[in-house]
Amino acid sequence: MARTVKDAAYVLQAIAGKDPNDNYTSAIPFDTLPDYVAACNFSGLAGKRIGIPRNVIYPEMGDGPVLAAFEAAIAVIKKAGATVIDNTNITAYALDQYLNGNASLIVLEADFVSDLPDEYLSKLTYNPQNVNSLADVRNFTQNFKPEDYPDRDTAIWDQALALGYNNTDPRFWANYQINLVTAGIQGILGALANNSLDALILPTDFSAGLPALVGTPIVTVPMGFYPANTTIIKNEPRMDLVATGPNIPFGLSFLGPAFSEASLISFAYAFEQRTMVRNKVQPYLVPNTELSSIVGA
């Protein structure tokens, strides 16, 4: 998360690369990283093929401003020189699994049972509460008053522990394979490949679920704001935050295959520079210190 696409590119340039403590990074296909900052190119959309998987967009009440802004964004992308191919949809099977299946939740829960202790707790150099498993963390959370349990519950942890197995179990592998098909060959990766696309675009509210299943990148930029007369809707069930309301921002997401970050940055930058949506509504709080005021000082 950064103020601009170029700021985010600078951050990515600094943190990207292979890490012996992160086995997923061993799949990075290049020894020399792309120049993510140089990818910030005003002409980045020219000649590109951009697809829209319409059947992933399932609007709810109040989404009218988002959908209207999305159509306006499509026009900007076309004017920037891209070819936009509509209805590059995921398959009916993938859509059903995505909306109604539980494989992604099972994978999340089984992974959590294994990875929290193995990849995090076991590597702590300081563990004053001696929490060594998900069950330990849940027990501490439920009994430590500042954690505000049960008002802030442990439902996901409860489900994960009730599952009864972790990510070494064959049942995990079966559900993981469903995820790979749902988001892969029958999902966004299939849509990209089958239509010879450089990227997909979606309103941000509908963009994250499928890439999360296969670990593919998204770059999101501001697309618009809810109008000043928008009815305030608070988060459920706590009702202590504004979920939708006047001037709440929403975004446009560019989705691509694994390790396509440089391309997505290029597309997002080209859109951002043509719209500069972030400047259209002033934030309530504006920092008076810039990073440049501290770095090198």
Backbone torsions as a table, in degrees:
resi	resn	phi	psi	omega
1	MET	NA	128.3	-178.0
2	ALA	-150.8	172.7	-177.1
3	ARG	-72.0	-37.9	-178.8
4	THR	-137.1	167.3	177.3
5	VAL	-61.5	-41.6	-178.8
6	LYS	-66.3	-38.1	176.0
7	ASP	-60.0	-44.0	178.9
8	ALA	-63.6	-37.0	179.0
9	ALA	-63.6	-39.9	176.9
10	TYR	-61.8	-42.6	179.6
11	VAL	-63.9	-46.6	-179.9
12	LEU	-60.6	-39.5	179.2
13	GLN	-59.2	-34.8	-177.3
14	ALA	-79.0	-32.4	-171.8
15	ILE	-102.1	-15.1	-175.9
16	ALA	-74.3	159.0	176.4
17	GLY	131.6	171.5	-178.6
18	LYS	-75.8	139.7	-176.8
19	ASP	-132.7	119.6	-178.6
20	PRO	-61.1	-18.7	178.4
21	ASN	-92.5	3.7	179.8
22	ASP	-134.6	97.7	-172.2
23	ASN	-64.3	-24.0	179.4
24	TYR	-63.1	-30.0	-178.2
25	THR	-72.0	-13.5	177.5
26	SER	-66.2	-16.2	179.3
27	ALA	-84.2	-5.0	179.1
28	ILE	-57.6	124.7	-170.3
29	PRO	-84.3	2.5	-179.3
30	PHE	-131.7	144.4	178.0
31	ASP	-83.0	-33.0	175.5
32	THR	-105.4	122.7	-177.3
33	LEU	-63.6	148.0	169.3
34	PRO	-60.0	158.2	176.1
35	ASP	-87.4	93.4	-174.8
36	TYR	-67.1	-32.1	179.4
37	VAL	-70.1	-41.8	177.8
38	ALA	-66.0	-20.9	178.3
39	ALA	-69.4	-13.4	178.0
40	CYS	-74.0	88.6	-170.1
41	ASN	-123.0	122.9	-179.2
42	PHE	-58.0	-28.8	-178.8
43	SER	-96.5	18.3	-172.8
44	GLY	-60.5	-25.1	-178.8
45	LEU	-88.7	-12.1	-175.8
46	ALA	-61.0	125.6	176.7
47	GLY	78.0	4.9	-177.4
48	LYS	-90.5	156.5	177.5
49	ARG	-108.4	116.8	-175.1
50	ILE	-116.9	126.9	-177.1
51	GLY	-107.2	157.6	177.9
52	ILE	-125.9	109.5	175.0
53	PRO	-81.7	82.0	-171.3
54	ARG	-58.4	-32.2	-174.2
55	ASN	-74.7	-2.8	174.1
56	VAL	-86.5	-15.0	-178.8
57	ILE	-89.2	112.6	-178.9
58	TYR	-123.5	82.7	-171.6
59	PRO	-64.5	148.5	175.6
60	GLU	-118.7	173.3	180.0
61	MET	-55.6	130.7	178.8
62	GLY	96.6	-3.4	-177.5
63	ASP	-86.5	2.5	-178.5
64	GLY	-53.2	-48.6	179.4
65	PRO	-61.9	-34.2	179.3
66	VAL	-66.7	-45.5	-177.5
67	LEU	-68.1	-37.6	177.3
68	ALA	-64.7	-42.7	178.3
69	ALA	-65.7	-33.6	178.8
70	PHE	-64.0	-43.4	177.9
71	GLU	-63.3	-38.5	176.8
72	ALA	-65.7	-36.2	178.3
73	ALA	-65.2	-38.4	177.8
74	ILE	-59.5	-42.2	179.1
75	ALA	-62.8	-39.2	177.9
76	VAL	-62.6	-43.2	-177.8
77	ILE	-65.2	-40.4	176.7
78	LYS	-63.9	-43.6	-179.2
79	LYS	-65.1	-25.4	178.2
80	ALA	-78.7	0.2	174.1
81	GLY	104.9	4.8	179.8
82	ALA	-89.5	153.4	169.8
83	THR	-95.5	124.0	-178.6
84	VAL	-105.0	123.2	-179.5
85	ILE	-108.7	116.0	-176.4
86	ASP	-85.2	159.3	176.2
87	ASN	57.6	40.1	171.1
88	THR	-85.7	70.9	-164.0
89	ASN	-83.8	159.5	169.8
90	ILE	-78.8	163.4	-175.9
91	THR	-71.7	164.4	178.3
92	ALA	-61.4	-38.7	177.9
93	TYR	-61.5	-47.4	-178.4
94	ALA	-63.1	-41.2	-179.5
95	LEU	-64.1	-41.9	179.2
96	ASP	-64.1	-44.4	178.1
97	GLN	-63.0	-40.8	-177.6
98	TYR	-64.9	-43.2	-175.5
99	LEU	-87.6	-31.5	-170.6
100	ASN	-122.1	-16.9	-176.5
101	GLY	-77.2	166.9	179.4
102	ASN	-120.6	9.5	-178.1
103	ALA	-61.0	-40.8	-177.4
104	SER	-64.9	-36.8	178.9
105	LEU	-69.1	-39.6	178.8
106	ILE	-63.0	-43.4	179.0
107	VAL	-63.2	-44.0	177.9
108	LEU	-57.4	-47.8	-175.6
109	GLU	-68.5	-45.6	-179.3
110	ALA	-65.9	-39.0	175.3
111	ASP	-60.6	-41.7	-177.0
112	PHE	-64.2	-40.3	179.7
113	VAL	-60.0	-38.2	-179.3
114	SER	-84.2	-47.9	-166.4
115	ASP	-77.4	-32.1	179.6
116	LEU	-59.5	-50.2	178.0
117	PRO	-73.5	-41.1	-172.1
118	ASP	-76.5	-39.4	-173.2
119	GLU	-101.6	-9.7	-179.0
120	TYR	-128.6	-64.5	-173.6
121	LEU	-60.3	-39.6	-177.4
122	SER	-67.7	-16.7	-176.8
123	LYS	-102.5	1.1	177.2
124	LEU	-66.7	136.9	175.3
125	THR	-88.8	-12.3	178.7
126	TYR	-142.2	120.1	-175.8
127	ASN	-138.3	74.2	-170.4
128	PRO	-64.5	-26.2	-179.8
129	GLN	-92.7	-1.3	178.6
130	ASN	54.2	47.4	176.1
131	VAL	-93.1	122.2	-173.3
132	ASN	-125.8	3.2	-179.0
133	SER	-152.9	169.1	176.2
134	LEU	-61.6	-38.9	178.2
135	ALA	-61.3	-39.4	177.3
136	ASP	-62.9	-44.5	-178.7
137	VAL	-63.6	-42.5	178.3
138	ARG	-62.2	-44.9	-178.6
139	ASN	-61.9	-43.3	177.9
140	PHE	-62.2	-45.7	-178.0
141	THR	-61.4	-40.7	-177.2
142	GLN	-74.2	-18.3	-174.4
143	ASN	-114.0	-3.5	179.9
144	PHE	-101.9	108.9	-168.9
145	LYS	-52.8	-41.5	-179.4
146	PRO	-60.7	-17.1	177.6
147	GLU	-73.0	-10.4	172.8
148	ASP	63.6	34.4	173.7
149	TYR	-82.7	139.3	10.6
150	PRO	-95.9	2.3	179.9
151	ASP	-58.2	-40.6	169.0
152	ARG	-103.1	104.3	-166.8
153	ASP	-87.2	179.7	179.6
154	THR	-118.8	35.8	-170.1
155	ALA	-57.8	-44.3	-178.0
156	ILE	-65.7	-40.8	177.3
157	TRP	-64.5	-40.2	178.3
158	ASP	-59.6	-45.1	179.7
159	GLN	-63.4	-42.4	-178.3
160	ALA	-62.7	-43.5	179.8
161	LEU	-70.2	-33.5	178.8
162	ALA	-71.3	-20.8	179.3
163	LEU	-57.6	-39.6	173.7
164	GLY	89.9	4.3	176.6
165	TYR	-154.6	165.4	-179.0
166	ASN	-116.6	-163.8	-172.9
167	ASN	-82.5	10.6	171.6
168	THR	-97.3	-2.0	-176.1
169	ASP	-86.6	142.2	178.1
170	PRO	-56.7	-29.4	179.0
171	ARG	-66.4	-33.0	174.3
172	PHE	-63.0	-46.5	-176.2
173	TRP	-60.7	-39.3	179.6
174	ALA	-62.4	-42.2	179.7
175	ASN	-72.6	-34.0	176.7
176	TYR	-63.0	-38.7	177.7
177	GLN	-64.8	-36.8	175.5
178	ILE	-61.2	-42.3	177.4
179	ASN	-59.2	-44.6	-177.6
180	LEU	-63.0	-37.5	178.1
181	VAL	-72.7	-43.1	-176.3
182	THR	-60.2	-45.2	-178.9
183	ALA	-95.7	-16.5	-175.1
184	GLY	-91.1	-109.3	-171.1
185	ILE	-62.3	-29.4	177.8
186	GLN	-100.2	0.3	-177.5
187	GLY	-116.1	-131.3	-173.2
188	ILE	-70.2	-34.6	179.8
189	LEU	-69.2	-36.3	174.7
190	GLY	-66.0	-41.7	178.6
191	ALA	-61.5	-41.4	178.6
192	LEU	-64.1	-48.3	-175.7
193	ALA	-71.4	-44.2	-174.4
194	ASN	-69.0	-22.7	-179.5
195	ASN	-111.1	10.9	-179.8
196	SER	49.8	51.7	-175.7
197	LEU	-97.3	151.3	172.4
198	ASP	-87.3	-27.9	179.8
199	ALA	-166.4	165.3	169.3
200	LEU	-111.5	155.2	173.1
201	ILE	-126.5	145.5	176.8
202	LEU	-151.4	152.2	165.6
203	PRO	-58.1	140.3	-171.4
204	THR	-56.4	-34.7	-179.1
205	ASP	-58.7	-22.1	-176.2
206	PHE	-111.6	10.5	-166.8
207	SER	-100.2	-25.6	-163.7
208	ALA	-85.6	-27.9	-169.5
209	GLY	-60.8	-47.9	-177.1
210	LEU	-71.5	-48.4	176.4
211	PRO	-56.2	-32.5	179.7
212	ALA	-62.6	-27.6	-178.1
213	LEU	-73.1	-26.7	-176.4
214	VAL	-122.0	2.5	174.9
215	GLY	71.3	35.8	179.0
216	THR	-100.0	157.6	-169.4
217	PRO	-83.2	155.7	172.4
218	ILE	-135.3	140.1	168.6
219	VAL	-121.3	127.1	-175.5
220	THR	-116.1	137.7	177.3
221	VAL	-129.7	157.2	177.8
222	PRO	-60.1	137.8	178.8
223	MET	-119.5	-26.5	-179.4
224	GLY	175.5	-173.8	-179.8
225	PHE	-136.7	149.5	173.4
226	TYR	-66.3	142.3	-176.8
227	PRO	-61.7	162.2	-177.0
228	ALA	-63.7	-23.7	-178.7
229	ASN	-95.9	14.4	-179.2
230	THR	-66.6	134.0	176.1
231	THR	-68.9	133.2	-179.3
232	ILE	-72.6	127.2	175.5
233	ILE	-120.7	125.9	-178.9
234	LYS	-96.5	161.6	-178.9
235	ASN	-67.8	142.7	176.6
236	GLU	-109.3	146.2	2.1
237	PRO	-91.4	-5.0	-170.9
238	ARG	-73.1	-33.8	177.7
239	MET	60.2	35.4	-179.0
240	ASP	-118.3	4.7	176.5
241	LEU	-135.1	153.6	176.8
242	VAL	-87.4	117.2	177.9
243	ALA	-86.2	-41.3	178.1
244	THR	-139.1	137.6	179.9
245	GLY	-178.2	-179.6	-178.7
246	PRO	-55.2	129.8	175.3
247	ASN	67.2	11.6	172.4
248	ILE	-69.1	128.7	-176.3
249	PRO	-80.6	156.9	170.4
250	PHE	-140.2	161.1	-169.1
251	GLY	-123.9	172.0	172.7
252	LEU	-114.6	131.4	-178.1
253	SER	-113.4	136.6	172.7
254	PHE	-104.4	125.0	-176.5
255	LEU	-114.9	140.1	179.1
256	GLY	-145.5	179.1	177.7
257	PRO	-73.1	175.0	-179.1
258	ALA	-56.2	137.4	174.6
259	PHE	64.0	30.7	176.5
260	SER	-102.4	22.4	-174.9
261	GLU	-56.9	-40.7	-178.1
262	ALA	-61.0	-42.5	178.3
263	SER	-65.2	-44.8	-178.6
264	LEU	-64.0	-38.1	175.9
265	ILE	-60.8	-42.1	179.4
266	SER	-61.0	-45.3	-179.0
267	PHE	-66.7	-45.0	-177.9
268	ALA	-64.3	-40.1	178.8
269	TYR	-63.4	-44.1	-179.6
270	ALA	-60.5	-38.9	177.5
271	PHE	-70.8	-47.0	-178.2
272	GLU	-56.3	-46.6	-175.5
273	GLN	-67.4	-24.2	178.5
274	ARG	-85.0	-17.4	-174.4
275	THR	-117.0	-39.7	-179.3
276	MET	46.6	48.0	-176.9
277	VAL	-59.3	-36.7	-175.1
278	ARG	-59.3	-21.1	-178.4
279	ASN	-88.2	-3.8	-172.8
280	LYS	-83.6	-19.9	174.4
281	VAL	-132.4	126.6	-179.0
282	GLN	-79.0	137.5	178.6
283	PRO	-67.8	156.1	177.9
284	TYR	-66.0	-37.4	-179.3
285	LEU	-120.4	130.7	179.6
286	VAL	-121.3	123.4	-179.6
287	PRO	-65.7	145.4	177.7
288	ASN	-105.4	7.6	176.5
289	THR	-125.8	128.8	177.9
290	GLU	-98.1	156.3	177.1
291	LEU	-56.9	-38.9	-179.6
292	SER	-63.9	-18.9	178.2
293	SER	-76.1	-18.3	-175.7
294	ILE	-109.2	-45.7	-177.7
295	VAL	-66.6	124.9	178.8
296	GLY	82.5	-0.4	-178.6
297	ALA	-73.4	NA	NA
